[in-house]
């Protein structure tokens, strides 16, 4: 019997502490990624422009999707949290570079984030499992 749920990527560890969440889960033909915040060289990016932080987030999303056998064009839904409404234009410009054609559906909100960053992005990808 085939597994219908598969954990993608290794455990998330920050500051030597294993987090109680998975990087991504494949459930049938869908891949659900945890909300990604910006990291650079294994460190949380608490500085940098919205453009730099957005690129870091989308690069990490691209890498995690790759571990699941997906690419950005497989993304069907994105959820975005921004710390500051004024960051939306810069975020949106970079986001458009990563999704230049047939972009996924997207929701975006301004919110107080749990860590000191400017952006968090969560995506859902659709990639049928082949036998």
ZATOR-880471 format. One record per residue (C-alpha): x, y, z; residue number from 1. Coordinates in steps of 0.5 Angstrom, whole numbers, plus 500, padded with zeros to 3 digits. Example, Ala and Ser with C-alpha at 12.3 -4.5 7.8 and 13.67 -1.06 7.14 Angstrom:
BEGIN
+-----+-----+-----+-----+
:  c1 :  c2 :  c3 :  nr :
+-----+-----+-----+-----+
: 525 : 491 : 516 :   1 :
: 527 : 498 : 514 :   2 :
+-----+-----+-----+-----+
END
This chain:
BEGIN
+-----+-----+-----+-----+
:  c1 :  c2 :  c3 :  nr :
+-----+-----+-----+-----+
: 500 : 500 : 500 :   1 :
: 503 : 507 : 498 :   2 :
: 504 : 512 : 503 :   3 :
: 499 : 518 : 502 :   4 :
: 503 : 523 : 507 :   5 :
: 511 : 524 : 506 :   6 :
: 515 : 529 : 510 :   7 :
: 520 : 533 : 505 :   8 :
: 526 : 535 : 508 :   9 :
: 530 : 534 : 514 :  10 :
: 528 : 537 : 521 :  11 :
: 528 : 544 : 522 :  12 :
: 533 : 546 : 527 :  13 :
: 534 : 553 : 529 :  14 :
: 540 : 555 : 534 :  15 :
: 541 : 548 : 536 :  16 :
: 533 : 547 : 538 :  17 :
: 529 : 542 : 533 :  18 :
: 522 : 546 : 531 :  19 :
: 516 : 542 : 532 :  20 :
: 514 : 543 : 525 :  21 :
: 516 : 540 : 518 :  22 :
: 519 : 543 : 512 :  23 :
: 514 : 541 : 507 :  24 :
: 509 : 535 : 507 :  25 :
: 507 : 531 : 501 :  26 :
: 499 : 529 : 501 :  27 :
: 497 : 525 : 495 :  28 :
: 499 : 530 : 489 :  29 :
: 499 : 536 : 493 :  30 :
: 506 : 539 : 497 :  31 :
: 505 : 544 : 503 :  32 :
: 510 : 548 : 505 :  33 :
: 511 : 551 : 512 :  34 :
: 511 : 559 : 512 :  35 :
: 518 : 561 : 510 :  36 :
: 522 : 566 : 513 :  37 :
: 529 : 569 : 510 :  38 :
: 535 : 566 : 512 :  39 :
: 542 : 567 : 510 :  40 :
: 548 : 562 : 511 :  41 :
: 544 : 559 : 516 :  42 :
: 542 : 565 : 520 :  43 :
: 535 : 569 : 521 :  44 :
: 536 : 575 : 516 :  45 :
: 533 : 580 : 521 :  46 :
: 536 : 586 : 517 :  47 :
: 536 : 587 : 510 :  48 :
: 531 : 590 : 505 :  49 :
: 525 : 587 : 503 :  50 :
: 527 : 585 : 496 :  51 :
: 533 : 582 : 500 :  52 :
: 529 : 578 : 505 :  53 :
: 524 : 576 : 499 :  54 :
: 529 : 573 : 495 :  55 :
: 532 : 569 : 501 :  56 :
: 525 : 566 : 502 :  57 :
: 523 : 565 : 495 :  58 :
: 530 : 561 : 494 :  59 :
: 529 : 557 : 500 :  60 :
: 522 : 555 : 497 :  61 :
: 525 : 553 : 491 :  62 :
: 530 : 549 : 494 :  63 :
: 525 : 545 : 498 :  64 :
: 520 : 545 : 492 :  65 :
: 526 : 541 : 489 :  66 :
: 527 : 536 : 494 :  67 :
: 519 : 534 : 493 :  68 :
: 520 : 534 : 486 :  69 :
: 517 : 540 : 484 :  70 :
: 519 : 547 : 481 :  71 :
: 516 : 554 : 482 :  72 :
: 511 : 553 : 476 :  73 :
: 508 : 548 : 480 :  74 :
: 505 : 553 : 486 :  75 :
: 498 : 554 : 486 :  76 :
: 497 : 558 : 492 :  77 :
: 501 : 563 : 496 :  78 :
: 500 : 566 : 503 :  79 :
: 504 : 572 : 504 :  80 :
: 505 : 576 : 511 :  81 :
: 509 : 582 : 511 :  82 :
: 511 : 586 : 517 :  83 :
: 510 : 593 : 514 :  84 :
: 504 : 595 : 509 :  85 :
: 510 : 600 : 505 :  86 :
: 514 : 593 : 504 :  87 :
: 509 : 591 : 499 :  88 :
: 511 : 594 : 492 :  89 :
: 518 : 592 : 493 :  90 :
: 516 : 585 : 495 :  91 :
: 511 : 584 : 489 :  92 :
: 517 : 586 : 484 :  93 :
: 521 : 581 : 487 :  94 :
: 515 : 576 : 487 :  95 :
: 514 : 577 : 480 :  96 :
: 521 : 575 : 478 :  97 :
: 520 : 568 : 481 :  98 :
: 513 : 568 : 478 :  99 :
: 513 : 571 : 471 : 100 :
: 508 : 567 : 468 : 101 :
: 501 : 564 : 470 : 102 :
: 503 : 566 : 478 : 103 :
: 499 : 562 : 483 : 104 :
: 493 : 565 : 487 : 105 :
: 496 : 569 : 493 : 106 :
: 493 : 572 : 499 : 107 :
: 497 : 577 : 503 : 108 :
: 496 : 581 : 509 : 109 :
: 500 : 585 : 514 : 110 :
: 501 : 582 : 521 : 111 :
: 506 : 582 : 527 : 112 :
: 511 : 576 : 525 : 113 :
: 513 : 572 : 531 : 114 :
: 520 : 573 : 529 : 115 :
: 524 : 580 : 527 : 116 :
: 524 : 579 : 519 : 117 :
: 520 : 583 : 514 : 118 :
: 516 : 577 : 510 : 119 :
: 514 : 570 : 511 : 120 :
: 511 : 566 : 505 : 121 :
: 507 : 559 : 505 : 122 :
: 506 : 556 : 499 : 123 :
: 502 : 550 : 496 : 124 :
: 504 : 546 : 490 : 125 :
: 501 : 541 : 486 : 126 :
: 505 : 536 : 482 : 127 :
: 501 : 529 : 481 : 128 :
: 505 : 523 : 483 : 129 :
: 507 : 518 : 478 : 130 :
: 507 : 511 : 479 : 131 :
+-----+-----+-----+-----+
END
